[in-house]
Amino acid sequence: MSFAMDFDMGAFLQETVPFVRTLGIVYDKIENGVAVCRLPDRAELHNHVGGPHAGTLFTLAESASGAAVLSVFGDQLSRAVPLPTTATIRFRKVAQGEVVAEAKLLASRDAVLGRLDAGERPEFDVVVEVRNAEGVVVSELTVTWTLRPNR
């Protein structure tokens, strides 16, 4: 389901996406349509109840979803750019401490590339669960992505 990566994609994302560096997101796993990343607990990222701000939770989850997409379609960057089109987040519990996001691509590589090859602009979903240090799901995100053909 993925292409061979001969470089550290987490380091690449930290280098090329300034906001990832700003928040201090760490990529622990990126492969086969799955990405796991974490946001260390930092007081300057807290909200009014002492946990990670909703915006940081969203950014963590969206960043994980993008890494999952790149793990499958990164070899297509010369002909299409992956872009999120919509996102829905559900906050289930108040987050405290370090949080970890796990993203999973729901589409098959062949189906998406088939649509791209047919001249379409494919859309596909990535689901993300964000968990606290105890493993409790604190938020869920679904991001719809597209591969926009390069002009």
Z-matrix of the N, CA and C atoms (Angstrom, degrees):
N
C 1 1.451
C 2 1.516 1 111.95
N 3 1.313 2 119.11 1 -16.26
C 4 1.458 3 119.39 2 -178.50
C 5 1.517 4 109.68 3 -118.91
N 6 1.311 5 115.16 4 173.16
C 7 1.449 6 120.17 5 175.18
C 8 1.515 7 107.83 6 -104.09
N 9 1.310 8 116.40 7 162.33
C 10 1.463 9 120.66 8 -178.64
C 11 1.526 10 110.04 9 -71.56
N 12 1.324 11 115.37 10 128.64
C 13 1.464 12 120.02 11 177.96
C 14 1.517 13 107.92 12 -109.81
N 15 1.315 14 116.14 13 123.95
C 16 1.449 15 119.35 14 178.30
C 17 1.534 16 111.13 15 -109.89
N 18 1.340 17 115.54 16 26.85
C 19 1.452 18 120.80 17 176.53
C 20 1.523 19 108.86 18 -146.44
N 21 1.323 20 116.37 19 167.27
C 22 1.460 21 122.55 20 -179.46
C 23 1.531 22 108.58 21 -84.60
N 24 1.335 23 116.77 22 101.47
C 25 1.457 24 120.46 23 -176.50
C 26 1.528 25 111.61 24 -65.73
N 27 1.319 26 117.70 25 -35.11
C 28 1.462 27 120.08 26 177.37
C 29 1.519 28 111.58 27 -60.01
N 30 1.326 29 116.45 28 -45.44
C 31 1.467 30 120.92 29 177.62
C 32 1.526 31 110.47 30 -64.44
N 33 1.343 32 116.54 31 -39.14
C 34 1.459 33 120.99 32 177.56
C 35 1.529 34 110.53 33 -60.03
N 36 1.335 35 117.23 34 -45.74
C 37 1.462 36 120.62 35 -179.25
C 38 1.527 37 111.33 36 -66.78
N 39 1.332 38 117.42 37 -38.82
C 40 1.460 39 120.10 38 177.41
C 41 1.524 40 110.89 39 -64.31
N 42 1.331 41 116.42 40 -33.00
C 43 1.454 42 120.78 41 -179.16
C 44 1.522 43 112.56 42 -77.64
N 45 1.330 44 117.25 43 -37.43
C 46 1.466 45 120.48 44 -172.19
C 47 1.519 46 114.75 45 -96.85
N 48 1.329 47 117.67 46 -13.47
C 49 1.466 48 120.67 47 179.97
C 50 1.538 49 107.58 48 -117.01
N 51 1.324 50 117.37 49 96.64
C 52 1.471 51 120.52 50 -174.83
C 53 1.531 52 114.17 51 -54.39
N 54 1.337 53 117.98 52 -36.94
C 55 1.466 54 119.47 53 -177.02
C 56 1.526 55 111.96 54 -67.29
N 57 1.324 56 117.48 55 -29.20
C 58 1.462 57 121.32 56 174.82
C 59 1.532 58 109.20 57 -61.03
N 60 1.319 59 116.40 58 -43.99
C 61 1.470 60 120.89 59 177.09
C 62 1.517 61 110.82 60 -65.15
N 63 1.329 62 116.95 61 -42.61
C 64 1.462 63 121.11 62 -178.69
C 65 1.524 64 111.01 63 -57.26
N 66 1.338 65 115.89 64 -45.21
C 67 1.461 66 119.90 65 -179.14
C 68 1.521 67 112.79 66 -78.91
N 69 1.319 68 117.62 67 -22.00
C 70 1.463 69 121.06 68 -178.68
C 71 1.525 70 113.03 69 81.60
N 72 1.332 71 116.82 70 29.81
C 73 1.465 72 120.67 71 179.05
C 74 1.526 73 108.97 72 -66.24
N 75 1.329 74 115.09 73 135.31
C 76 1.462 75 122.46 74 179.95
C 77 1.523 76 108.00 75 -115.11
N 78 1.335 77 117.01 76 129.32
C 79 1.468 78 122.33 77 178.30
C 80 1.522 79 108.83 78 -93.96
N 81 1.328 80 116.51 79 120.12
C 82 1.456 81 121.56 80 -179.14
C 83 1.522 82 113.06 81 -98.05
N 84 1.338 83 117.49 82 -28.59
C 85 1.464 84 121.10 83 -177.68
C 86 1.522 85 108.66 84 -155.18
N 87 1.329 86 115.63 85 132.98
C 88 1.466 87 121.44 86 174.99
C 89 1.521 88 106.42 87 -144.42
N 90 1.341 89 116.26 88 105.77
C 91 1.470 90 119.26 89 178.99
C 92 1.522 91 110.92 90 -169.54
N 93 1.323 92 115.05 91 146.12
C 94 1.468 93 122.36 92 171.54
C 95 1.526 94 114.24 93 50.67
N 96 1.307 95 117.05 94 42.24
C 97 1.457 96 120.22 95 177.25
C 98 1.517 97 114.91 96 78.71
N 99 1.316 98 116.76 97 12.73
C 100 1.469 99 122.02 98 178.23
C 101 1.529 100 108.59 99 -127.11
N 102 1.319 101 115.57 100 138.72
C 103 1.463 102 120.20 101 174.63
C 104 1.517 103 108.70 102 -138.43
N 105 1.315 104 115.36 103 138.50
C 106 1.459 105 122.23 104 176.65
C 107 1.523 106 107.09 105 -125.23
N 108 1.326 107 115.63 106 125.35
C 109 1.451 108 119.35 107 176.21
C 110 1.527 109 109.11 108 -140.45
N 111 1.312 110 114.90 109 163.83
C 112 1.463 111 118.90 110 -175.93
C 113 1.517 112 110.63 111 -136.95
N 114 1.315 113 111.67 112 156.72
C 115 1.454 114 120.52 113 177.89
C 116 1.516 115 107.49 114 -119.17
N 117 1.331 116 117.22 115 106.86
C 118 1.464 117 119.21 116 177.73
C 119 1.526 118 110.94 117 -58.61
N 120 1.312 119 116.25 118 149.70
C 121 1.463 120 122.05 119 -179.85
C 122 1.524 121 109.08 120 -73.19
N 123 1.339 122 115.88 121 119.14
C 124 1.457 123 121.94 122 178.51
C 125 1.512 124 108.61 123 -135.75
N 126 1.310 125 116.71 124 129.09
C 127 1.463 126 122.44 125 -175.83
C 128 1.530 127 112.50 126 -56.46
N 129 1.319 128 117.75 127 -34.99
C 130 1.473 129 119.57 128 -177.23
C 131 1.528 130 112.67 129 -72.29
N 132 1.347 131 117.70 130 -7.70
C 133 1.458 132 121.95 131 176.66
C 134 1.531 133 112.20 132 -103.09
N 135 1.329 134 117.32 133 5.26
C 136 1.461 135 121.49 134 -176.11
C 137 1.528 136 112.93 135 -78.73
N 138 1.307 137 113.96 136 159.14
C 139 1.463 138 122.27 137 173.67
C 140 1.526 139 108.96 138 -100.79
N 141 1.317 140 116.88 139 -166.72
C 142 1.462 141 122.32 140 -176.55
C 143 1.533 142 113.92 141 -72.18
N 144 1.334 143 118.78 142 -10.90
C 145 1.469 144 120.83 143 177.56
C 146 1.528 145 111.78 144 -108.97
N 147 1.333 146 117.33 145 9.48
C 148 1.455 147 121.09 146 171.04
C 149 1.516 148 116.64 147 89.70
N 150 1.321 149 117.51 148 8.57
C 151 1.463 150 120.38 149 177.25
C 152 1.514 151 110.49 150 -115.37
N 153 1.322 152 117.38 151 -177.88
C 154 1.457 153 119.88 152 178.53
C 155 1.531 154 111.37 153 -59.62
N 156 1.305 155 116.84 154 133.94
C 157 1.464 156 123.17 155 178.56
C 158 1.522 157 109.57 156 -59.36
N 159 1.333 158 117.07 157 147.87
C 160 1.463 159 122.05 158 179.43
C 161 1.527 160 111.51 159 -54.36
N 162 1.310 161 117.36 160 -37.07
C 163 1.466 162 120.75 161 178.85
C 164 1.514 163 112.59 162 -64.81
N 165 1.324 164 116.72 163 -35.32
C 166 1.466 165 118.86 164 177.90
C 167 1.527 166 110.43 165 -72.31
N 168 1.334 167 117.46 166 -36.47
C 169 1.468 168 120.16 167 176.64
C 170 1.522 169 110.35 168 -63.24
N 171 1.329 170 116.58 169 -43.60
C 172 1.458 171 120.72 170 177.57
C 173 1.526 172 110.41 171 -60.77
N 174 1.321 173 116.74 172 -48.34
C 175 1.464 174 120.53 173 -177.50
C 176 1.517 175 111.43 174 -63.26
N 177 1.328 176 117.17 175 -40.53
C 178 1.466 177 120.56 176 176.48
C 179 1.523 178 110.10 177 -58.63
N 180 1.328 179 116.57 178 -49.31
C 181 1.466 180 121.09 179 -177.42
C 182 1.527 181 111.45 180 -66.27
N 183 1.322 182 117.83 181 -42.98
C 184 1.465 183 120.66 182 179.31
C 185 1.523 184 110.21 183 -65.32
N 186 1.313 185 117.57 184 -37.02
C 187 1.463 186 121.48 185 177.84
C 188 1.523 187 111.27 186 -65.07
N 189 1.323 188 116.26 187 -40.00
C 190 1.471 189 119.63 188 176.36
C 191 1.522 190 110.28 189 -64.24
N 192 1.335 191 116.84 190 -40.64
C 193 1.465 192 119.50 191 -179.62
C 194 1.524 193 110.95 192 -63.85
N 195 1.313 194 117.00 193 -40.54
C 196 1.466 195 120.33 194 178.43
C 197 1.517 196 112.02 195 -64.38
N 198 1.319 197 117.29 196 -39.04
C 199 1.467 198 120.36 197 177.34
C 200 1.519 199 110.82 198 -64.92
N 201 1.342 200 117.13 199 -39.04
C 202 1.467 201 120.46 200 177.52
C 203 1.526 202 109.99 201 -62.26
N 204 1.332 203 116.66 202 -41.70
C 205 1.465 204 121.12 203 178.37
C 206 1.528 205 110.28 204 -62.77
N 207 1.327 206 116.87 205 -46.98
C 208 1.465 207 119.98 206 -178.95
C 209 1.521 208 112.28 207 -64.07
N 210 1.328 209 117.58 208 -30.09
C 211 1.464 210 119.60 209 -179.58
C 212 1.524 211 111.56 210 -65.02
N 213 1.331 212 117.32 211 -21.69
C 214 1.457 213 121.91 212 -179.47
C 215 1.532 214 112.04 213 -105.64
N 216 1.320 215 117.01 214 -35.54
C 217 1.463 216 120.35 215 -173.03
C 218 1.528 217 113.95 216 -116.02
N 219 1.300 218 118.42 217 9.11
C 220 1.463 219 121.03 218 -178.61
C 221 1.514 220 113.92 219 -59.38
N 222 1.327 221 116.94 220 -26.43
C 223 1.456 222 119.94 221 179.17
C 224 1.532 223 112.45 222 -78.17
N 225 1.326 224 116.87 223 -1.21
C 226 1.470 225 121.74 224 -179.37
C 227 1.531 226 112.38 225 -101.45
N 228 1.333 227 118.15 226 4.61
C 229 1.463 228 121.33 227 -174.49
C 230 1.523 229 113.50 228 -62.15
N 231 1.314 230 117.93 229 -22.66
C 232 1.461 231 119.49 230 179.08
C 233 1.529 232 111.62 231 -72.36
N 234 1.342 233 117.41 232 -16.83
C 235 1.463 234 119.09 233 -179.80
C 236 1.520 235 114.75 234 -122.87
N 237 1.324 236 118.18 235 -12.45
C 238 1.467 237 120.43 236 -179.98
C 239 1.522 238 109.98 237 -155.77
N 240 1.321 239 115.24 238 147.81
C 241 1.462 240 120.86 239 177.83
C 242 1.528 241 108.58 240 -109.78
N 243 1.340 242 116.85 241 129.92
C 244 1.459 243 118.78 242 176.21
C 245 1.529 244 110.22 243 -77.25
N 246 1.339 245 115.22 244 133.98
C 247 1.464 246 121.43 245 179.69
C 248 1.516 247 109.80 246 -139.66
N 249 1.335 248 117.67 247 138.36
C 250 1.468 249 118.57 248 172.69
C 251 1.525 250 109.22 249 -74.74
N 252 1.333 251 116.39 250 141.32
C 253 1.467 252 120.01 251 178.80
C 254 1.520 253 111.96 252 -108.38
N 255 1.324 254 117.09 253 -37.90
C 256 1.467 255 121.73 254 176.80
C 257 1.522 256 108.41 255 -146.83
N 258 1.312 257 114.82 256 159.16
C 259 1.464 258 120.56 257 176.01
C 260 1.523 259 108.70 258 -149.76
N 261 1.314 260 114.66 259 141.08
C 262 1.460 261 121.31 260 175.49
C 263 1.515 262 107.44 261 -127.14
N 264 1.321 263 115.90 262 129.14
C 265 1.458 264 120.07 263 179.61
C 266 1.521 265 109.30 264 -120.74
N 267 1.297 266 114.92 265 142.69
C 268 1.462 267 121.80 266 175.75
C 269 1.525 268 107.62 267 -123.85
N 270 1.324 269 116.07 268 120.32
C 271 1.454 270 121.42 269 177.35
C 272 1.523 271 107.42 270 -91.58
N 273 1.322 272 117.45 271 116.57
C 274 1.465 273 121.82 272 -173.74
C 275 1.525 274 113.07 273 -98.63
N 276 1.309 275 116.89 274 -37.18
C 277 1.466 276 121.58 275 -179.24
C 278 1.523 277 108.39 276 -144.80
N 279 1.302 278 116.62 277 159.15
C 280 1.458 279 120.76 278 174.86
C 281 1.521 280 107.57 279 -69.37
N 282 1.306 281 115.90 280 127.04
C 283 1.461 282 121.07 281 178.50
C 284 1.516 283 109.75 282 -83.63
N 285 1.309 284 115.45 283 144.82
C 286 1.462 285 122.06 284 174.91
C 287 1.523 286 107.62 285 -138.95
N 288 1.327 287 116.79 286 142.94
C 289 1.459 288 121.01 287 175.50
C 290 1.519 289 113.00 288 72.97
N 291 1.322 290 114.80 289 -162.05
C 292 1.460 291 120.71 290 178.33
C 293 1.519 292 110.05 291 -65.18
N 294 1.330 293 116.78 292 141.29
C 295 1.457 294 121.72 293 178.15
C 296 1.526 295 108.92 294 -124.33
N 297 1.341 296 114.52 295 150.16
C 298 1.463 297 121.85 296 -177.66
C 299 1.516 298 108.19 297 -125.70
N 300 1.329 299 116.32 298 133.41
C 301 1.468 300 122.37 299 178.15
C 302 1.522 301 108.93 300 -110.54
N 303 1.340 302 115.63 301 134.21
C 304 1.463 303 120.96 302 174.34
C 305 1.517 304 108.28 303 -122.37
N 306 1.326 305 115.39 304 119.18
C 307 1.460 306 122.49 305 -177.48
C 308 1.517 307 110.10 306 -108.20
N 309 1.350 308 114.80 307 142.30
C 310 1.465 309 120.55 308 178.63
C 311 1.527 310 109.30 309 -134.05
N 312 1.321 311 115.34 310 124.71
C 313 1.449 312 121.88 311 175.24
C 314 1.521 313 108.84 312 -73.25
N 315 1.337 314 117.34 313 130.77
C 316 1.460 315 121.06 314 -177.09
C 317 1.525 316 113.58 315 -93.66
N 318 1.315 317 118.44 316 -17.64
C 319 1.469 318 121.94 317 -176.36
C 320 1.522 319 110.92 318 -93.76
N 321 1.319 320 115.51 319 158.07
C 322 1.460 321 119.34 320 173.96
C 323 1.525 322 109.42 321 -88.52
N 324 1.304 323 115.26 322 145.72
C 325 1.469 324 121.58 323 177.83
C 326 1.523 325 110.32 324 -56.20
N 327 1.331 326 116.99 325 -46.66
C 328 1.464 327 120.72 326 -177.26
C 329 1.526 328 112.21 327 -60.92
N 330 1.327 329 117.23 328 -41.97
C 331 1.467 330 120.40 329 -179.28
C 332 1.528 331 110.96 330 -64.96
N 333 1.320 332 116.65 331 -44.64
C 334 1.469 333 120.14 332 -178.96
C 335 1.522 334 110.71 333 -66.63
N 336 1.330 335 117.15 334 -45.83
C 337 1.467 336 119.28 335 -179.30
C 338 1.520 337 111.40 336 -68.54
N 339 1.324 338 117.42 337 -30.69
C 340 1.465 339 120.24 338 174.95
C 341 1.511 340 111.32 339 -60.85
N 342 1.322 341 116.71 340 -41.56
C 343 1.463 342 120.48 341 178.67
C 344 1.531 343 110.53 342 -69.18
N 345 1.330 344 116.30 343 -39.12
C 346 1.463 345 119.81 344 177.54
C 347 1.531 346 110.07 345 -64.48
N 348 1.323 347 117.10 346 -43.75
C 349 1.469 348 121.76 347 178.19
C 350 1.528 349 111.81 348 -61.64
N 351 1.338 350 116.74 349 -30.05
C 352 1.466 351 121.57 350 -179.78
C 353 1.530 352 112.15 351 -81.10
N 354 1.330 353 116.93 352 3.75
C 355 1.459 354 120.54 353 178.32
C 356 1.513 355 113.83 354 88.21
N 357 1.331 356 116.78 355 8.03
C 358 1.464 357 120.64 356 178.60
C 359 1.526 358 110.03 357 -90.24
N 360 1.313 359 114.36 358 167.97
C 361 1.464 360 121.47 359 173.18
C 362 1.527 361 105.84 360 -107.45
N 363 1.324 362 117.74 361 93.98
C 364 1.464 363 120.66 362 -173.57
C 365 1.520 364 112.67 363 -66.73
N 366 1.316 365 115.88 364 146.44
C 367 1.464 366 122.50 365 171.88
C 368 1.514 367 108.09 366 -123.03
N 369 1.321 368 115.97 367 144.81
C 370 1.464 369 121.55 368 -177.08
C 371 1.523 370 108.84 369 -156.72
N 372 1.321 371 115.84 370 156.00
C 373 1.464 372 121.48 371 -174.81
C 374 1.523 373 112.88 372 -102.74
N 375 1.325 374 113.13 373 149.97
C 376 1.457 375 122.93 374 170.24
C 377 1.524 376 105.99 375 -127.78
N 378 1.331 377 116.73 376 128.68
C 379 1.462 378 120.65 377 177.13
C 380 1.525 379 108.85 378 -103.20
N 381 1.326 380 114.64 379 145.24
C 382 1.466 381 120.64 380 -176.89
C 383 1.516 382 109.06 381 -135.22
N 384 1.321 383 116.18 382 134.23
C 385 1.464 384 121.67 383 169.47
C 386 1.521 385 107.96 384 -112.25
N 387 1.325 386 115.74 385 134.28
C 388 1.462 387 121.98 386 175.72
C 389 1.525 388 106.98 387 -109.50
N 390 1.331 389 115.38 388 125.76
C 391 1.470 390 121.34 389 -177.03
C 392 1.524 391 110.60 390 -119.65
N 393 1.333 392 114.48 391 151.42
C 394 1.457 393 119.62 392 174.33
C 395 1.533 394 109.28 393 -84.94
N 396 1.321 395 116.83 394 -176.67
C 397 1.465 396 121.25 395 -176.56
C 398 1.525 397 112.86 396 -61.67
N 399 1.333 398 117.65 397 -23.84
C 400 1.464 399 121.73 398 179.01
C 401 1.529 400 111.84 399 -86.99
N 402 1.317 401 117.26 400 -1.48
C 403 1.456 402 121.10 401 179.80
C 404 1.518 403 114.45 402 86.90
N 405 1.320 404 117.44 403 7.27
C 406 1.462 405 122.13 404 179.41
C 407 1.528 406 109.33 405 -80.34
N 408 1.331 407 116.83 406 132.80
C 409 1.466 408 120.66 407 177.91
C 410 1.525 409 108.99 408 -70.80
N 411 1.337 410 115.57 409 120.85
C 412 1.461 411 120.72 410 179.85
C 413 1.527 412 112.04 411 -103.46
N 414 1.333 413 116.63 412 -23.24
C 415 1.462 414 119.85 413 174.50
C 416 1.525 415 109.95 414 -157.24
N 417 1.335 416 113.90 415 158.33
C 418 1.465 417 121.83 416 179.36
C 419 1.517 418 107.62 417 -132.52
N 420 1.312 419 115.84 418 141.81
C 421 1.455 420 121.02 419 -178.26
C 422 1.520 421 108.73 420 -136.04
N 423 1.317 422 115.64 421 138.33
C 424 1.460 423 121.23 422 169.08
C 425 1.516 424 106.83 423 -119.04
N 426 1.322 425 115.59 424 124.47
C 427 1.463 426 121.32 425 178.96
C 428 1.521 427 107.97 426 -115.40
N 429 1.314 428 115.85 427 127.36
C 430 1.458 429 120.59 428 172.11
C 431 1.521 430 107.51 429 -93.39
N 432 1.318 431 114.99 430 125.75
C 433 1.460 432 122.36 431 -179.15
C 434 1.524 433 109.81 432 -111.32
N 435 1.321 434 115.38 433 159.65
C 436 1.458 435 121.96 434 171.14
C 437 1.517 436 108.32 435 -133.28
N 438 1.312 437 115.21 436 159.92
C 439 1.467 438 121.33 437 167.67
C 440 1.528 439 105.56 438 -109.75
N 441 1.327 440 114.96 439 105.73
C 442 1.463 441 120.12 440 -179.59
C 443 1.527 442 108.91 441 -87.36
N 444 1.327 443 117.04 442 118.83
C 445 1.470 444 119.37 443 179.96
C 446 1.524 445 111.65 444 -57.27
N 447 1.316 446 115.95 445 138.77
C 448 1.464 447 120.73 446 175.15
C 449 1.516 448 109.46 447 -69.15
N 450 1.299 449 115.84 448 146.89
C 451 1.477 450 120.76 449 179.90
C 452 1.498 451 111.24 450 -98.44
